[in-house]
Amino acid sequence: MTLTDVTDIISITTEPRANSQLLATIEVSGAHSQQAYNQVVNDLLRHTQVPGFRKGKAPRQLVLQQIGKERLRYAAMEKLIEETVKAAVEKNNIPYLGNLELQGGIPELLNQFQPGENFAFSVTFDVEPEVTVTAYKGLTIEYNSVTYNPETVEKLLQRHQREHATLIPVEDRPAQWGDDVTLKLVTRDESGEVVKELSADELPLSLDKEQPFLLQEIPAAVVGMSVGEAKTVTVSVSEEVEEGKAETSKQLTAEIELLGIKAPELPPLDDAFAAEHSEFSTMAELRAYLEQNHQERAENQDKKAKEAALIDTLIAQNPVELPKTLIRKEADVKVRTTLMQIQSQGVDLNKIMTEELYEKMRQEAEPGAAKEVHSRLLLRAIARQESIEPSPEAVEERLNRYKEVLGNQTAKELERLRELAHDEVQQEQVLNWLLGQNTFQPTKSDPATAQPTATAEAPKDTQTEAVAENPSKPQKHSGKTASSAPAQE
């Protein structure tokens, strides 16, 4: 028998605690404490195996003697508390989340618990926080703005022009910026030992100021060297300090020998180049496509930057006592997502994962999880206060996207996905509404206040950007060279 008749609860008092916890003191009737005890005894009689008897057929006193009175009373008390808390939160519509903790020592409570007598106990547990957002409209928010810079497209085209250049061997001059070179590189540590992962017999390298090399001092050191020349330079590499998660610089010695130089002969950026290396027949069409693509990307990144600054401002001006249950649940989601990504790369988690490692990952994820929970609670409260509710059609459209990716789902799983779809669409609508209710201005130190910035990252291949109506057209890449030597890639 379970506690279905809430009249078995004689009294319940609650008291708010920090971090969205509730202290509940509950007293139950002696009749129910006896019922809980009797049920535990009967369950044990049915399932306890006593040598010489079939299960469930041993004499009652023999079974009770084997189990022990203290164990019986503890099991009955535990069952009584669990059932009583469940009934109490349902009766009083308490938004119970979890993290149930019994107050007081077990021995003391066990002494107080006597079947057939009234029993009082106290527990704490997490509850949904009551969130009322007061500061969310009419704010002036500084943010790191992102604006489109026309130079972005020009640099992208120049990079692809360079990738498809013809490489001509050079012997009559030293290396200069823009060349492709081949080096013999021997890197040694402080004790003179060779660092194999930073050494190579033939290392191809483009002397490009905008493409940093791991050993950042090497490209500048090579400029001015002639073929066959050697030199030794001091280089530095960054390494992480485990305790503080900071980086420190480590000094190494690099022995460089210049084996070869090749100068790029750039193809003209004309219609022929566009037709060969993209889905467009003219350079004007390709350039227009790239400009539109990067303008849209910059606008999207600028919107994301506004949203991030908005969330930070809302959190700072609208504190909420966050329950540990929600933070831990969100942290678990983050850790599981990370582990799925690791597993998708072919890593066998069974070989590396331990309880200690998982717990460490979860603890490291909790600060970000707390921010996610805080922002979600605020946006949900704003939606409630401003009556922002997504249409059923919008929710169903988002749900269909999930179903396409996840495939067949059970009815219970579909219901959870529908709730997720609702919350995501609602959050997006609230953010869009908030963007129109507040003023955003670039931070005073932001270079965007003086001139446009190019923050939209250029893709690695023009082909990736130039997806047009005929994706089946063969994509052409050149690695041309004027000698029999292999092309520099």
JOHU-V839567 format. One line per field, one symbol per residue. phi: phi as a letter, one per 20 degrees, with the letter a starting at -180 (. if undefined). A space follows every 10 residues. Layout:
# JOHU-V839567
phi->???
This chain:
# JOHU-V839567
phi->.deeefffef bbccbfcfll dceddccdff ffffgfffff ffffffdeed gncfgndfgg fffffffoff ffffffffff fffffgffff feleffdqlf ceenffgfff ffecgndgcd bccdbfcgfe dceddbcmed debefccfdg fgffffffff gffdfeedgc cdbffbgofd cccdccdcef enffeffdca fcdfbeecfe dfdgefefgf ffgnedgnfc bccecccece egfelddced ecddddceea ccdedfffec ffffffdbed ecffffffff ffffffffff ffffffffff ggffffecfc feffgfffff ffffffffff ffffeneeff edecffffff ffffefgfff fffgffffff ffgffdlecf fgffffffff ffffeemfcf ffffffffff ffffffffff fffffeecdd cfgfefgffd bfdddffffe bggffeecfc fefgedcdcf becffffed
